[in-house]
Amino acid sequence: MKKHMMMSAVVGMIMGVVLTAWAEDKFPRHPNLQKAYTALNNATSAISAAQTANEFDMEGHAAQAKTLISQAQTQLDQAAAAANKNKK
């Protein structure tokens, strides 16, 4: 069980690094949205590290935070699309 948790954490951290690298050019016309997106990716990585450190014993709150971060990232995507549509 502990080995599985550690592997999950490592995979999560690798995904965070990959997503951060990918997100660097996600919003080239919107630097403030880019900063927000990068901060959310960093938050996800930090939460994954906290879950590992606490052996995933956070009563689901960390997982819920990651879900909400994902929703915020979707909103940023939509904000950029709206701004592009309105040519701002």
MISETOR-91336 format. One record per atom (N, C-alpha, C): residue number from 1; residue in one letter; atom name; x, y, z. Coordinates in steps of 0.2 Angstrom, whole numbers, plus 5000, padded with zeros to 4 digits. Atoms other than C-alpha are relative to their C-alpha. Last residue first. Layout:
! MISETOR-91336
+-----+---------+-------+------+------+------+
| num | residuo | atomo |    X |    Y |    Z |
+-----+---------+-------+------+------+------+
| NUM |       a |    CA |    X |    Y |    Z |
...
+-----+---------+-------+------+------+------+
! end
This chain:
! MISETOR-91336
+-----+---------+-------+------+------+------+
| num | residuo | atomo |    X |    Y |    Z |
+-----+---------+-------+------+------+------+
|  88 |       k |     N | 4997 | 4996 | 4995 |
|  88 |       k |    CA | 4958 | 5208 | 4868 |
|  88 |       k |     C | 5006 | 4997 | 5003 |
|  87 |       k |     N | 4994 | 4997 | 5002 |
|  87 |       k |    CA | 4951 | 5202 | 4852 |
|  87 |       k |     C | 5003 | 5004 | 5005 |
|  86 |       n |     N | 5001 | 4993 | 5000 |
|  86 |       n |    CA | 4934 | 5198 | 4858 |
|  86 |       n |     C | 5006 | 5004 | 4998 |
|  85 |       k |     N | 5005 | 4999 | 5004 |
|  85 |       k |    CA | 4936 | 5180 | 4853 |
|  85 |       k |     C | 4998 | 5007 | 4999 |
|  84 |       n |     N | 4998 | 5000 | 5007 |
|  84 |       n |    CA | 4953 | 5180 | 4860 |
|  84 |       n |     C | 4994 | 5001 | 4995 |
|  83 |       a |     N | 4996 | 4994 | 5001 |
|  83 |       a |    CA | 4946 | 5186 | 4877 |
|  83 |       a |     C | 5003 | 5000 | 4992 |
|  82 |       a |     N | 5004 | 4994 | 5000 |
|  82 |       a |    CA | 4933 | 5173 | 4877 |
|  82 |       a |     C | 5004 | 5006 | 4998 |
|  81 |       a |     N | 5004 | 5001 | 5006 |
|  81 |       a |    CA | 4945 | 5159 | 4873 |
|  81 |       a |     C | 4995 | 5006 | 4999 |
|  80 |       a |     N | 4995 | 4999 | 5006 |
|  80 |       a |    CA | 4957 | 5165 | 4886 |
|  80 |       a |     C | 4996 | 5000 | 4994 |
|  79 |       a |     N | 4998 | 4993 | 5000 |
|  79 |       a |    CA | 4943 | 5166 | 4899 |
|  79 |       a |     C | 5004 | 5002 | 4994 |
|  78 |       q |     N | 5006 | 4997 | 5003 |
|  78 |       q |    CA | 4937 | 5148 | 4894 |
|  78 |       q |     C | 5001 | 5008 | 5000 |
|  77 |       d |     N | 5001 | 5002 | 5007 |
|  77 |       d |    CA | 4954 | 5141 | 4897 |
|  77 |       d |     C | 4995 | 5004 | 4996 |
|  76 |       l |     N | 4995 | 4996 | 5004 |
|  76 |       l |    CA | 4955 | 5150 | 4913 |
|  76 |       l |     C | 5001 | 4999 | 4993 |
|  75 |       q |     N | 5002 | 4993 | 5001 |
|  75 |       q |    CA | 4939 | 5143 | 4918 |
|  75 |       q |     C | 5005 | 5004 | 4997 |
|  74 |       t |     N | 5005 | 5000 | 5006 |
|  74 |       t |    CA | 4945 | 5125 | 4914 |
|  74 |       t |     C | 4997 | 5007 | 4999 |
|  73 |       q |     N | 4997 | 5000 | 5007 |
|  73 |       q |    CA | 4960 | 5129 | 4925 |
|  73 |       q |     C | 4996 | 5000 | 4994 |
|  72 |       a |     N | 4997 | 4993 | 5002 |
|  72 |       a |    CA | 4949 | 5134 | 4939 |
|  72 |       a |     C | 5004 | 5000 | 4994 |
|  71 |       q |     N | 5006 | 4996 | 5002 |
|  71 |       q |    CA | 4939 | 5117 | 4938 |
|  71 |       q |     C | 5003 | 5008 | 4998 |
|  70 |       s |     N | 5001 | 5002 | 5007 |
|  70 |       s |    CA | 4956 | 5108 | 4939 |
|  70 |       s |     C | 4994 | 5004 | 4997 |
|  69 |       i |     N | 4995 | 4997 | 5004 |
|  69 |       i |    CA | 4960 | 5118 | 4954 |
|  69 |       i |     C | 4999 | 4998 | 4993 |
|  68 |       l |     N | 5002 | 4993 | 5001 |
|  68 |       l |    CA | 4943 | 5113 | 4962 |
|  68 |       l |     C | 5006 | 5004 | 4996 |
|  67 |       t |     N | 5006 | 4999 | 5004 |
|  67 |       t |    CA | 4947 | 5095 | 4959 |
|  67 |       t |     C | 4998 | 5007 | 4998 |
|  66 |       k |     N | 4998 | 5001 | 5006 |
|  66 |       k |    CA | 4964 | 5097 | 4967 |
|  66 |       k |     C | 4995 | 5000 | 4994 |
|  65 |       a |     N | 4997 | 4994 | 5002 |
|  65 |       a |    CA | 4956 | 5105 | 4982 |
|  65 |       a |     C | 5003 | 4999 | 4993 |
|  64 |       q |     N | 5005 | 4995 | 5002 |
|  64 |       q |    CA | 4944 | 5090 | 4983 |
|  64 |       q |     C | 5003 | 5007 | 4998 |
|  63 |       a |     N | 5002 | 5002 | 5006 |
|  63 |       a |    CA | 4959 | 5078 | 4983 |
|  63 |       a |     C | 4995 | 5005 | 4997 |
|  62 |       a |     N | 4995 | 4998 | 5005 |
|  62 |       a |    CA | 4967 | 5088 | 4997 |
|  62 |       a |     C | 4998 | 4998 | 4993 |
|  61 |       h |     N | 5000 | 4992 | 5001 |
|  61 |       h |    CA | 4951 | 5088 | 5007 |
|  61 |       h |     C | 5005 | 5001 | 4995 |
|  60 |       g |     N | 5003 | 4998 | 5007 |
|  60 |       g |    CA | 4948 | 5069 | 5005 |
|  60 |       g |     C | 5000 | 5007 | 4998 |
|  59 |       e |     N | 5007 | 5000 | 5001 |
|  59 |       e |    CA | 4950 | 5065 | 5023 |
|  59 |       e |     C | 4997 | 5002 | 4994 |
|  58 |       m |     N | 5003 | 4993 | 5000 |
|  58 |       m |    CA | 4968 | 5071 | 5023 |
|  58 |       m |     C | 4993 | 5000 | 5000 |
|  57 |       d |     N | 5004 | 5000 | 4995 |
|  57 |       d |    CA | 4977 | 5054 | 5026 |
|  57 |       d |     C | 4997 | 5007 | 5001 |
|  56 |       f |     N | 5007 | 4999 | 5003 |
|  56 |       f |    CA | 4985 | 5052 | 5009 |
|  56 |       f |     C | 4995 | 5000 | 5005 |
|  55 |       e |     N | 5002 | 5006 | 5002 |
|  55 |       e |    CA | 5001 | 5046 | 5018 |
|  55 |       e |     C | 4993 | 5000 | 4998 |
|  54 |       n |     N | 5005 | 5002 | 4995 |
|  54 |       n |    CA | 5004 | 5063 | 5026 |
|  54 |       n |     C | 4996 | 4993 | 4998 |
|  53 |       a |     N | 4997 | 4999 | 4994 |
|  53 |       a |    CA | 5020 | 5066 | 5016 |
|  53 |       a |     C | 4995 | 4998 | 5006 |
|  52 |       t |     N | 4995 | 5005 | 4998 |
|  52 |       t |    CA | 5012 | 5059 | 5001 |
|  52 |       t |     C | 5003 | 5001 | 5007 |
|  51 |       q |     N | 5003 | 5006 | 4999 |
|  51 |       q |    CA | 4997 | 5070 | 5002 |
|  51 |       q |     C | 5005 | 4994 | 5001 |
|  50 |       a |     N | 5003 | 5000 | 4993 |
|  50 |       a |    CA | 5007 | 5085 | 5005 |
|  50 |       a |     C | 4997 | 4994 | 5001 |
|  49 |       a |     N | 4995 | 5001 | 4995 |
|  49 |       a |    CA | 5018 | 5082 | 4990 |
|  49 |       a |     C | 4997 | 4999 | 5007 |
|  48 |       s |     N | 4998 | 5007 | 5001 |
|  48 |       s |    CA | 5002 | 5080 | 4979 |
|  48 |       s |     C | 5006 | 4998 | 5005 |
|  47 |       i |     N | 5005 | 5004 | 4997 |
|  47 |       i |    CA | 4996 | 5096 | 4986 |
|  47 |       i |     C | 5002 | 4993 | 5000 |
|  46 |       a |     N | 4999 | 4999 | 4992 |
|  46 |       a |    CA | 5012 | 5105 | 4982 |
|  46 |       a |     C | 4995 | 4996 | 5003 |
|  45 |       s |     N | 4994 | 5004 | 4998 |
|  45 |       s |    CA | 5011 | 5098 | 4964 |
|  45 |       s |     C | 5001 | 5001 | 5007 |
|  44 |       t |     N | 5002 | 5007 | 5001 |
|  44 |       t |    CA | 4993 | 5104 | 4962 |
|  44 |       t |     C | 5006 | 4996 | 5002 |
|  43 |       a |     N | 5004 | 5002 | 4994 |
|  43 |       a |    CA | 4998 | 5121 | 4969 |
|  43 |       a |     C | 4998 | 4993 | 5000 |
|  42 |       n |     N | 4995 | 5000 | 4994 |
|  42 |       n |    CA | 5012 | 5123 | 4956 |
|  42 |       n |     C | 4996 | 4998 | 5006 |
|  41 |       n |     N | 4996 | 5006 | 5001 |
|  41 |       n |    CA | 5000 | 5119 | 4942 |
|  41 |       n |     C | 5004 | 4999 | 5006 |
|  40 |       l |     N | 5004 | 5006 | 4999 |
|  40 |       l |    CA | 4988 | 5132 | 4949 |
|  40 |       l |     C | 5003 | 4994 | 4999 |
|  39 |       a |     N | 5001 | 5000 | 4993 |
|  39 |       a |    CA | 5002 | 5145 | 4950 |
|  39 |       a |     C | 4995 | 4994 | 5002 |
|  38 |       t |     N | 4994 | 5003 | 4997 |
|  38 |       t |    CA | 5006 | 5141 | 4932 |
|  38 |       t |     C | 5000 | 4999 | 5007 |
|  37 |       y |     N | 5000 | 5007 | 5001 |
|  37 |       y |    CA | 4988 | 5144 | 4927 |
|  37 |       y |     C | 5006 | 4997 | 5002 |
|  36 |       a |     N | 5005 | 5003 | 4996 |
|  36 |       a |    CA | 4987 | 5161 | 4936 |
|  36 |       a |     C | 5001 | 4992 | 4999 |
|  35 |       k |     N | 4997 | 5000 | 4993 |
|  35 |       k |    CA | 5004 | 5167 | 4928 |
|  35 |       k |     C | 4995 | 4996 | 5005 |
|  34 |       q |     N | 4995 | 5005 | 5000 |
|  34 |       q |    CA | 4997 | 5162 | 4911 |
|  34 |       q |     C | 5003 | 4999 | 5007 |
|  33 |       l |     N | 5003 | 5007 | 5000 |
|  33 |       l |    CA | 4981 | 5171 | 4914 |
|  33 |       l |     C | 5005 | 4995 | 5000 |
|  32 |       n |     N | 5003 | 5001 | 4993 |
|  32 |       n |    CA | 4991 | 5186 | 4918 |
|  32 |       n |     C | 4997 | 4994 | 5001 |
|  31 |       p |     N | 4995 | 5002 | 4994 |
|  31 |       p |    CA | 5002 | 5184 | 4903 |
|  31 |       p |     C | 4997 | 4999 | 5007 |
|  30 |       h |     N | 5003 | 4998 | 4994 |
|  30 |       h |    CA | 4987 | 5183 | 4890 |
|  30 |       h |     C | 5005 | 4998 | 5006 |
|  29 |       r |     N | 5003 | 4993 | 5001 |
|  29 |       r |    CA | 4993 | 5183 | 4872 |
|  29 |       r |     C | 4997 | 5002 | 5007 |
|  28 |       p |     N | 4994 | 4995 | 5002 |
|  28 |       p |    CA | 5005 | 5168 | 4874 |
|  28 |       p |     C | 4997 | 5007 | 5000 |
|  27 |       f |     N | 5003 | 4994 | 5001 |
|  27 |       f |    CA | 4992 | 5158 | 4885 |
|  27 |       f |     C | 5005 | 5006 | 4997 |
|  26 |       k |     N | 5007 | 5001 | 5001 |
|  26 |       k |    CA | 4997 | 5140 | 4884 |
|  26 |       k |     C | 4996 | 5006 | 4999 |
|  25 |       d |     N | 5002 | 4997 | 5006 |
|  25 |       d |    CA | 5015 | 5143 | 4881 |
|  25 |       d |     C | 4993 | 5000 | 4999 |
|  24 |       e |     N | 4996 | 4994 | 5001 |
|  24 |       e |    CA | 5022 | 5140 | 4899 |
|  24 |       e |     C | 4998 | 5004 | 4994 |
|  23 |       a |     N | 5005 | 4995 | 4999 |
|  23 |       a |    CA | 5007 | 5127 | 4901 |
|  23 |       a |     C | 5004 | 5007 | 4999 |
|  22 |       w |     N | 5005 | 4999 | 5006 |
|  22 |       w |    CA | 5017 | 5113 | 4893 |
|  22 |       w |     C | 4996 | 5007 | 5001 |
|  21 |       a |     N | 4996 | 4999 | 5006 |
|  21 |       a |    CA | 5032 | 5115 | 4905 |
|  21 |       a |     C | 4995 | 5001 | 4994 |
|  20 |       t |     N | 4997 | 4993 | 4999 |
|  20 |       t |    CA | 5020 | 5117 | 4920 |
|  20 |       t |     C | 5004 | 5002 | 4994 |
|  19 |       l |     N | 5006 | 4996 | 5001 |
|  19 |       l |    CA | 5010 | 5101 | 4914 |
|  19 |       l |     C | 5003 | 5008 | 5000 |
|  18 |       v |     N | 5002 | 5000 | 5008 |
|  18 |       v |    CA | 5026 | 5091 | 4912 |
|  18 |       v |     C | 4995 | 5005 | 4999 |
|  17 |       v |     N | 4994 | 4997 | 5003 |
|  17 |       v |    CA | 5032 | 5096 | 4930 |
|  17 |       v |     C | 4998 | 5001 | 4992 |
|  16 |       g |     N | 5000 | 4993 | 4999 |
|  16 |       g |    CA | 5015 | 5093 | 4937 |
|  16 |       g |     C | 5005 | 5003 | 4997 |
|  15 |       m |     N | 5005 | 4997 | 5004 |
|  15 |       m |    CA | 5014 | 5076 | 4928 |
|  15 |       m |     C | 5000 | 5008 | 5002 |
|  14 |       i |     N | 4998 | 5000 | 5007 |
|  14 |       i |    CA | 5030 | 5071 | 4936 |
|  14 |       i |     C | 4995 | 5004 | 4995 |
|  13 |       m |     N | 4995 | 4995 | 5000 |
|  13 |       m |    CA | 5024 | 5076 | 4953 |
|  13 |       m |     C | 5003 | 5001 | 4993 |
|  12 |       g |     N | 5003 | 4993 | 4999 |
|  12 |       g |    CA | 5008 | 5066 | 4951 |
|  12 |       g |     C | 5005 | 5006 | 4999 |
|  11 |       v |     N | 5003 | 4999 | 5006 |
|  11 |       v |    CA | 5018 | 5051 | 4945 |
|  11 |       v |     C | 4997 | 5007 | 5000 |
|  10 |       v |     N | 4995 | 4999 | 5005 |
|  10 |       v |    CA | 5029 | 5052 | 4960 |
|  10 |       v |     C | 4997 | 5002 | 4993 |
|   9 |       a |     N | 4997 | 4993 | 4998 |
|   9 |       a |    CA | 5015 | 5054 | 4972 |
|   9 |       a |     C | 5005 | 5002 | 4995 |
|   8 |       s |     N | 5005 | 4995 | 5002 |
|   8 |       s |    CA | 5006 | 5039 | 4964 |
|   8 |       s |     C | 5002 | 5007 | 5001 |
|   7 |       m |     N | 5000 | 5000 | 5007 |
|   7 |       m |    CA | 5022 | 5028 | 4966 |
|   7 |       m |     C | 4995 | 5005 | 4997 |
|   6 |       m |     N | 4994 | 4997 | 5002 |
|   6 |       m |    CA | 5023 | 5033 | 4984 |
|   6 |       m |     C | 5001 | 5001 | 4992 |
|   5 |       m |     N | 5001 | 4992 | 4999 |
|   5 |       m |    CA | 5005 | 5029 | 4987 |
|   5 |       m |     C | 5006 | 5003 | 4998 |
|   4 |       h |     N | 5005 | 4997 | 5004 |
|   4 |       h |    CA | 5007 | 5012 | 4979 |
|   4 |       h |     C | 4999 | 5007 | 5001 |
|   3 |       k |     N | 4997 | 5000 | 5006 |
|   3 |       k |    CA | 5023 | 5008 | 4989 |
|   3 |       k |     C | 4996 | 5003 | 4994 |
|   2 |       k |     N | 4995 | 4994 | 4999 |
|   2 |       k |    CA | 5014 | 5012 | 5005 |
|   2 |       k |     C | 5004 | 5001 | 4993 |
|   1 |       m |     N | 5004 | 4994 | 5000 |
|   1 |       m |    CA | 5000 | 5000 | 5000 |
|   1 |       m |     C | 5004 | 5006 | 5000 |
+-----+---------+-------+------+------+------+
! end
